[in-house]
Each structure stands twice: as C-alpha cells, then as structure tokens.
Amino acid sequence: MELKSGIPTGPLELKWDKHRFEMKLVNPANKRKYTIIVVGSGLAGASAAASLSELGYNVKCFCFQDSPRRAHSIAAQGGINAAKNYRNDGDSIYRLFYDTVKGGDFRAREANVYRLAQISVEIIDQCVAQGVPFAREYGGLLANRSFGGAQVSRTFYARGQTGQQLLLGAYQALEKEIARGGVTMYPRTEMLDLVVIDGRARGIVTRDMVTGAIEAHVADAIVLGTGGYGNVFYLSTNAKGSNVTAIWRAHKRGAAFANPCYTQIHPTCIPVSGEYQSKLTLMSESLRNDGRVWVPKQPGDSRRPDQIPEAERDYYLERRYPSFGNLAPRDIASRAAKAVCDEGRGVGPGGLGVYLDFADAIRRLGAETIRERYGNLFEMYQRITDEDPYRMPMRIFPAVHYTMGGLWVDYNLMSTIPGLHVIGEANFSDHGANRLGASALMQGLADGYFVLPNTISDYLASARLEKVDADHPEFRRVTGEAAVRTRRFLEIKGTRTVDSFHRELGRIMWDKCGMARNAAGLREALERIPALREAFWRTVNVPGSDAELNQALERAGRVADFLELGELMCRDALHREESCGGHFREEHQTEDGEARRNDEEFAYVAAWEYTGLERPPQLHREPLEFEYVHLAQRSYK
Amino acid sequence: MNLVLHVWRQPGPAAKGSLVRYDVQDVSPDMSFLEMLDVLNERLMQRGEAPIAFDHDCREGICGACSLMINGVAHGPNRGTATCQLHLRSFRDGDHINVEPWRARAFPVIRDLVVNRSALDRVIAAGGYISAPTGCAPDGNAILIPKDVVDTAMDAAQCIGCGACVAACPNGSASLFTGAKIAHLGLLPQGQPERLDRARRMVRQMDIEGFGHCTLYGECQEACPKEISIDTITRMNRDFLRASLVAGRGATARSD
C-alpha cells in the first residue's frame, strides 16, 4: 500500500485553483452515463448527492434513518466558521488556515486546511442563497460570534440550531434533485459491505432495514459520508444510530484507516447522571463566550455555588490561559476540567463536573440578552437536569464528541481504494489531532458542495471502468457473505444483550483510551477487547429474524464492528509516543501538565492497513510537512 | 418508581395490533422516557421476549425521529417537548401510561411504534426548497434581511419534521408542517421567485399523500415540540389562494 497524498505543487494560495484547472472534466453529455453512490445524507452526504445530481450524474443516496433530514449533522448547535472578515477584526483566509493547523496540533495537511479556509467563504453564500436563516444584525447584515480556539468573530449561526438549518438547506436541495429524478433515495437502508473489482470500488451491499432484503448496488464511484465513530465509547454526544460500519467494512476491503485514536472530547456537556444513561448531551461551545468556568478552590467543598464567595472560587481557565481564557480550545479546556476534578475539586454527584456560570453575564447584559443568545440551550439544560441555569450555574463535564480519525484520503478525497471517496467526518483530513469549534459543519459542506464534485470528475474521466452488473461473481460473493454474517448473529442465541457488550466496551475505551491514556492502560485494553469480542460472538443474544424490522440485529452488526475498531484505536494510541490534540499520553506532558508533542518522530499521519482478523494491522506513515505554519509548541496563555 | 405501560404491539404492517401490558419496576425519575423503554427492552430480551420497536436517534429533541403517542398526546404531556426530552419526573409513581404510534392515513405502521413518514419528504420534494444550485450564489451580505424578518423565518424553520402535528390533528392534516416550510422560505427575499409555485405544489402534494384538510382545530400547535405557530398555516393558505388567482402567469411555467 502506498500513500500518495497528491498535494499539488506551487504556492499554498494557488494549489486548489491550479489543481482544479489541471483535473480532467467529464463532458456534460457524458455525465448521465455515470452512476455515483453516496452513503450517508448528513451535511457531507446530502450536499454531495445534491451537487453531483445538479451536475448531471445519476446518484443513488443511502441513509439508515427514515429520512435524510434526520442525519446527525442536524444536532450541531453553535455555528459554522468562514473567513469573511465581516467584523473587521483582522480575520482572513490565512488566519483561519493558521488557527486550524495550530488548533489541530500540527497533525493536519497544510494544503487541505488552506483549501478548507478558502472554500469557507463560498459556503456561507451558498447557504444564504438556499434560505438558511442565519442570525442577522439590525441593519440586515449577517451576525457573527466567536468560538473556542479563535480570537476573531468568524462564526455564523442560526440560534443554537445551526447544524439543523444547514442540513435542512442541503436536504431541501437533495429533495429537489430527488423530485427531478437525478437522485434515487434509499432511506432505512444500511450499507453492509463494499464491492471491489479489479482494485476499484464498484458497488455496495445493503440491507433494507424494513424487509431485511440484502441487495447489491453497482456504481462507477462510491462516496462515503457516514460520519464519525464516537459511539465506540457507548456514551457520547452522537446520535444513537451513528456507527462505524460503512467505513469499517471498507477498511476491511482495503481502505487505510488513519489516526483512529484522535477523539475530540467536548468540554461543555451535561454530566452523566446514572447507569441507565443512553447518551450525553452537548451544550454549545458558544456558551463559553459569556459563561465563566470555575470550581471551588478547596477540594471537597460541597456548599451550594451561590454560597461560595468570589475569593474561594478558581476560574481555572482564565487563570491558566489568560489570553484565551474561557475560549481556550476544546482539548485544552477538557483536560483542564479533568485536572481539577482529579484534584477532588469537581462539583455535583460523583465530583465529575465544573460550573459554567452566567451570573456575571446576566448582571452585565441582563437576563433578556442572555435569553436571546442562548435561550433554547438553557431550556434544554433545564429539561434534562431539572435545574434553572438562570439562577444556578450549569454543571458541565467533558464528553466524547467528534472523531478526527477516519478513512485515509488523498487531496482528492479518495481513499486507498480507487473509486472510493470519503467525505466529512468519515475521513481523517483537515482537523489534525483536534478540531476547533464550528469547523465540522464547514468541512462537511466544503467536501460535499465544492471539493468532491470537482475531484470525482477527475477520477471518472481518467479511470477506464469495465462494465459490471450485480450478477458479477464478486457482487454475488460479497452479497452472500453479508447474508451469512447477518444470520450468524441470530444463530448464536446466547444470554447477553447487545447493549451490555457495547456498554462494557465503552467503559474500557473511556477508561483506557479516553481523555488521557498511558501505555499500561492501553496494553490492558488490548488484552480485554479481544476477550470481549470473543465473548460477544459466543454469548450474544439477538432475538427475532433477519426478514423484518429488527433493531437488535442492526445494533449487533454495529457493535461487532466497534469491537474491532476499539482495538485499532488502542493500538494507534499506544504507538503514538507523544501527546497531541485529543490524544494525551500521560507519559508525554510538560511540567505544568500541557501536552508535549514529538515532531521529530511523529509528525505523520498513521494509516493502518487491515491484514486479516486476529492479525496485527500494518502501519503506513504519511509524513506531514509544515512549510507555512512553523511547528511550535501550542500556547494559549 | 414503578409504572404500568400499555404498549401498542404490531409485528408488521399487515398484522393486527393490540395494546400489551408491561409492569416496569424500579426506574429512576431522572430517566428520559426513551431510556425507560431501553431498560424495558433489555429486560424483555433477557426474558426471551421481542423488544418493542420505536424510532429515535439524536435524543436531544432535534432530529425528529422519536414519535410516541403517550396517553393520547403526541410527545406526551409536556409543552414544547419531544419524547426524547420527556423525563419520568413528569409522571407519578404507579401511573398507567398508554404508548401508541402516530396514527394517520398517510403514516402507515411498519412495526410496533414505528411508522412510515416518507410522505413528509415528498411534500418537501414538491417545492419546499429554493432552487439555488451549488456554486452560483452572491455574497451572503448582498442580500439584506431585517432582523425581525429573519427571526420570524427562523421560528418557522425550526420544524423538526416529526409529524406530531399530523398525529395530533383529528383530520390527519400536515398543514402545520407544510405551512412552516412555506412560511420559512416565503418570508425571505431569496424565497420570493418560487413562492406561489411552491405553495401550490406543496399543498397539492399533501392531498396526493392522503393528509386530511385543515379545519383549524389547533391541536397541531399544541402538540408541536418546537411550538410552531398556527399562523404559518394562514400564510400557506394566503399564498395558495394567491397562487390560484395568478395561475397561468409564470406560476405554472414549470411542469407539475
């Protein structure tokens, strides 16, 4: 396996333009001869499917939900970044590029990040044209706010429902193309496998989740926009259905999996309240614009927050990072919260929480302004916790949120399997080891609207594709394997539920490969996960049949994949002997507890090749070069 | 706390359904309603019984997947709350609770509490968009929109497409859903060129899908987890009426 990043030559600012010109085009009259499969219908998938159809390709789009409008992008709250410099505060494409490379702890490709910053400007225009109701100033111009990791206001938002509005924009564009006949939509359909013929991705195998029918779909190119795999931790901010299956099965067919251990822990989530809990709810990072984070100075101080005088509070982010303060990036803010809780100064049940306090902001701006800015978030908090954040500070704690790892892709967003493209959170690109707030929406839409529709034509125009159909022996083989695997779950007839395995895996992952990792813990996880996997395949209980709507069966397939992925994540975390972004190895920290990178040995993307079940995967390295942003210790002090 | 559930069980679209009693013991008032169903399902599977199928995903009240009729009320007793954000503290120890799927002609039952809501997607496909192909947009600030206008558009735009309005309506009408989209796009300057055509096509599609007519019961507004106002239906009716009056002048230029 060879990793060819395909980064264009020439100055950073001109790479994308030059590349766009050099790529081959498909004649408009020939586009309708090509079929492209898009799996996933979130920001990346829906925007790609709609844009490809507008260009004239035949598109088949798949999602496991009952409607593409329910993709998990809908839950993103805070905003989307764009280097518009509408605030005249010194923003520029270069500054967004710089902040993103630095924020990602120098583990992203410069060329990709620069392109993302360039395209960010166009995304806002596109979404406004679609009718996305971004917040406006009284004069009718677009409003902005600031987000963690940035000192400029470059985040565009639609109340606390930005992801929802952007997704609905893309979804409406998709529905427009479905009505026109350019896209065939397959809701409640799950991708089970990838079909590779003569070294190229030529189709997928799916299961109709209502009838159980296993079907083959042939195409000239495949696009995976299936999101992240944070649910490997069981508890996360992801929707319950989010899973790794599509990209994991593609990995097993030859697509390299890059930087699997990079998991973003989001600092502002509602703390866990009990064993039964099914997921964690995120409170938008925008709250840190006005909320101040603190814990009592004394460990074990159990007084109510309003009875702890100012002098006995530790505003630890403002103390440790005076220039960024409460807006420190997510990885830094999360670890700082963990540190104060480890010292016994955490608040709330179990001591796993810190205060996010709006009292000062309410005094300064009035409750009405705060209600206007964050009303729906406050309401959501109150509903879940039964506490009123206008009177009592919120309690927050870090939680698993976003996975920066994913399938390795080149500059054209193509994986190591020719014809298999991967976009949005499902690929590894652009965010490095940590993602800045309001950048996920930006990447999903950049990939789907503007990058992929250009690069995929280059593939289609250059590849010589033999004609294949679903009767091809390879299609029949993979379809048969998928059916056998599905039935196998039902035949085990064991005693333990699928969820009990998922929870146990999640606990191992959080304890050993979560906010902080060390070699001993990771080695222990690498012993325990294969044993758990073995127990799963021996004792899991999946009721019902494969010819009906069977939610336990769906979950079994996904948890089986998480049990394999978890091991790869720990392996990746163990080999990376440094701390960077969301990957904090306890052995590698500075004296004051900050992450210590090792650029000499680890300035590379770790791309893992699957070599067979129960065999160690093979590591390939893509060296990262930093020509424009000089490698330096990150500082937010 | 302990609860007694009476849950609609129906193995398949063509099968006969019925309410089945489940005694759910020892659950916490801090659980969400769906977490309580998770716990019940775990217990059912441990006893070798088939778990209850229900739709859900984000569990943050935004994806619109969850869809339960709880004691005859869409999304249960709390105002402006989707089922996934409903907590057991809203019930009393020992309560009997009926749990049923959305019921409407346009929403056929797939299994247990899961219904098919694809009709709503087809209503959007009929015209619930602004035709702005990728890559030809003017600068975002070239379109000025007064703050109160964009705020009102956003009030309508936050519809989560759950279908509670349809389930709550005695006529099974989707007017609040459709009205919300027509109001969202129709309030914005970008939405003007296709405004009347949009109203005509979306309203017609509702009929094709088998949704009932709006006779202003107002139940939709009460059930809506996003508290979308029934005023959006008035906007829809006005646009639809105007579309009928100007038919033939541009509005029908596109094929139906």
HADDOCK unambig.tbl for C-alpha pairs under 7 A between the chains (distance, minus, plus):
assign (segid A and resid 51 and name CA) (segid B and resid 134 and name CA) 6.01 0.50 0.50
assign (segid A and resid 54 and name CA) (segid B and resid 133 and name CA) 6.76 0.50 0.50
assign (segid A and resid 67 and name CA) (segid B and resid 118 and name CA) 6.83 0.50 0.50
assign (segid A and resid 70 and name CA) (segid B and resid 63 and name CA) 4.88 0.50 0.50
assign (segid A and resid 70 and name CA) (segid B and resid 64 and name CA) 6.77 0.50 0.50
assign (segid A and resid 70 and name CA) (segid B and resid 65 and name CA) 6.83 0.50 0.50
assign (segid A and resid 72 and name CA) (segid B and resid 58 and name CA) 6.76 0.50 0.50
assign (segid A and resid 74 and name CA) (segid B and resid 62 and name CA) 6.83 0.50 0.50
assign (segid A and resid 74 and name CA) (segid B and resid 63 and name CA) 6.19 0.50 0.50
assign (segid A and resid 75 and name CA) (segid B and resid 62 and name CA) 6.08 0.50 0.50
assign (segid A and resid 75 and name CA) (segid B and resid 63 and name CA) 6.87 0.50 0.50
assign (segid A and resid 124 and name CA) (segid B and resid 140 and name CA) 6.35 0.50 0.50
assign (segid A and resid 125 and name CA) (segid B and resid 137 and name CA) 5.58 0.50 0.50
assign (segid A and resid 125 and name CA) (segid B and resid 138 and name CA) 6.11 0.50 0.50
assign (segid A and resid 125 and name CA) (segid B and resid 139 and name CA) 5.18 0.50 0.50
assign (segid A and resid 125 and name CA) (segid B and resid 140 and name CA) 4.48 0.50 0.50
assign (segid A and resid 126 and name CA) (segid B and resid 134 and name CA) 6.62 0.50 0.50
assign (segid A and resid 126 and name CA) (segid B and resid 135 and name CA) 6.85 0.50 0.50
assign (segid A and resid 126 and name CA) (segid B and resid 137 and name CA) 5.23 0.50 0.50
assign (segid A and resid 128 and name CA) (segid B and resid 140 and name CA) 5.70 0.50 0.50
assign (segid A and resid 129 and name CA) (segid B and resid 132 and name CA) 6.16 0.50 0.50
assign (segid A and resid 129 and name CA) (segid B and resid 137 and name CA) 5.82 0.50 0.50
assign (segid A and resid 129 and name CA) (segid B and resid 190 and name CA) 6.35 0.50 0.50
assign (segid A and resid 130 and name CA) (segid B and resid 130 and name CA) 5.37 0.50 0.50
assign (segid A and resid 130 and name CA) (segid B and resid 132 and name CA) 5.74 0.50 0.50
assign (segid A and resid 131 and name CA) (segid B and resid 130 and name CA) 6.72 0.50 0.50
assign (segid A and resid 131 and name CA) (segid B and resid 185 and name CA) 6.39 0.50 0.50
assign (segid A and resid 131 and name CA) (segid B and resid 188 and name CA) 6.94 0.50 0.50
assign (segid A and resid 131 and name CA) (segid B and resid 190 and name CA) 6.24 0.50 0.50
assign (segid A and resid 131 and name CA) (segid B and resid 191 and name CA) 6.92 0.50 0.50
assign (segid A and resid 133 and name CA) (segid B and resid 150 and name CA) 5.84 0.50 0.50
assign (segid A and resid 133 and name CA) (segid B and resid 153 and name CA) 6.72 0.50 0.50
assign (segid A and resid 133 and name CA) (segid B and resid 154 and name CA) 5.81 0.50 0.50
assign (segid A and resid 136 and name CA) (segid B and resid 147 and name CA) 5.31 0.50 0.50
assign (segid A and resid 137 and name CA) (segid B and resid 147 and name CA) 5.92 0.50 0.50
assign (segid A and resid 138 and name CA) (segid B and resid 146 and name CA) 6.18 0.50 0.50
assign (segid A and resid 138 and name CA) (segid B and resid 147 and name CA) 5.20 0.50 0.50
assign (segid A and resid 139 and name CA) (segid B and resid 146 and name CA) 6.39 0.50 0.50
assign (segid A and resid 140 and name CA) (segid B and resid 144 and name CA) 4.63 0.50 0.50
assign (segid A and resid 140 and name CA) (segid B and resid 145 and name CA) 4.41 0.50 0.50
assign (segid A and resid 140 and name CA) (segid B and resid 146 and name CA) 4.42 0.50 0.50
assign (segid A and resid 140 and name CA) (segid B and resid 147 and name CA) 5.87 0.50 0.50
assign (segid A and resid 141 and name CA) (segid B and resid 141 and name CA) 5.64 0.50 0.50
assign (segid A and resid 141 and name CA) (segid B and resid 144 and name CA) 5.79 0.50 0.50
assign (segid A and resid 141 and name CA) (segid B and resid 145 and name CA) 6.94 0.50 0.50
assign (segid A and resid 142 and name CA) (segid B and resid 141 and name CA) 6.34 0.50 0.50
assign (segid A and resid 172 and name CA) (segid B and resid 124 and name CA) 6.88 0.50 0.50
assign (segid A and resid 172 and name CA) (segid B and resid 128 and name CA) 6.59 0.50 0.50
assign (segid A and resid 172 and name CA) (segid B and resid 129 and name CA) 5.18 0.50 0.50
assign (segid A and resid 173 and name CA) (segid B and resid 129 and name CA) 6.55 0.50 0.50
assign (segid A and resid 175 and name CA) (segid B and resid 124 and name CA) 6.65 0.50 0.50
assign (segid A and resid 175 and name CA) (segid B and resid 125 and name CA) 4.58 0.50 0.50
assign (segid A and resid 176 and name CA) (segid B and resid 125 and name CA) 5.22 0.50 0.50
assign (segid A and resid 176 and name CA) (segid B and resid 129 and name CA) 6.92 0.50 0.50
assign (segid A and resid 178 and name CA) (segid B and resid 125 and name CA) 6.95 0.50 0.50
assign (segid A and resid 179 and name CA) (segid B and resid 125 and name CA) 5.49 0.50 0.50
assign (segid A and resid 179 and name CA) (segid B and resid 126 and name CA) 6.85 0.50 0.50
assign (segid A and resid 238 and name CA) (segid B and resid 58 and name CA) 6.94 0.50 0.50
assign (segid A and resid 239 and name CA) (segid B and resid 57 and name CA) 5.11 0.50 0.50
assign (segid A and resid 239 and name CA) (segid B and resid 58 and name CA) 3.97 0.50 0.50
assign (segid A and resid 239 and name CA) (segid B and resid 59 and name CA) 6.78 0.50 0.50
assign (segid A and resid 240 and name CA) (segid B and resid 57 and name CA) 5.04 0.50 0.50
assign (segid A and resid 240 and name CA) (segid B and resid 58 and name CA) 6.14 0.50 0.50
assign (segid A and resid 241 and name CA) (segid B and resid 57 and name CA) 5.79 0.50 0.50
assign (segid A and resid 276 and name CA) (segid B and resid 35 and name CA) 6.90 0.50 0.50
assign (segid A and resid 277 and name CA) (segid B and resid 35 and name CA) 6.87 0.50 0.50
assign (segid A and resid 278 and name CA) (segid B and resid 35 and name CA) 6.45 0.50 0.50
assign (segid A and resid 281 and name CA) (segid B and resid 60 and name CA) 6.71 0.50 0.50
assign (segid A and resid 383 and name CA) (segid B and resid 85 and name CA) 6.94 0.50 0.50
assign (segid A and resid 449 and name CA) (segid B and resid 134 and name CA) 6.40 0.50 0.50
assign (segid A and resid 497 and name CA) (segid B and resid 42 and name CA) 6.91 0.50 0.50
assign (segid A and resid 543 and name CA) (segid B and resid 50 and name CA) 6.48 0.50 0.50
assign (segid A and resid 544 and name CA) (segid B and resid 50 and name CA) 6.75 0.50 0.50
assign (segid A and resid 551 and name CA) (segid B and resid 53 and name CA) 6.84 0.50 0.50
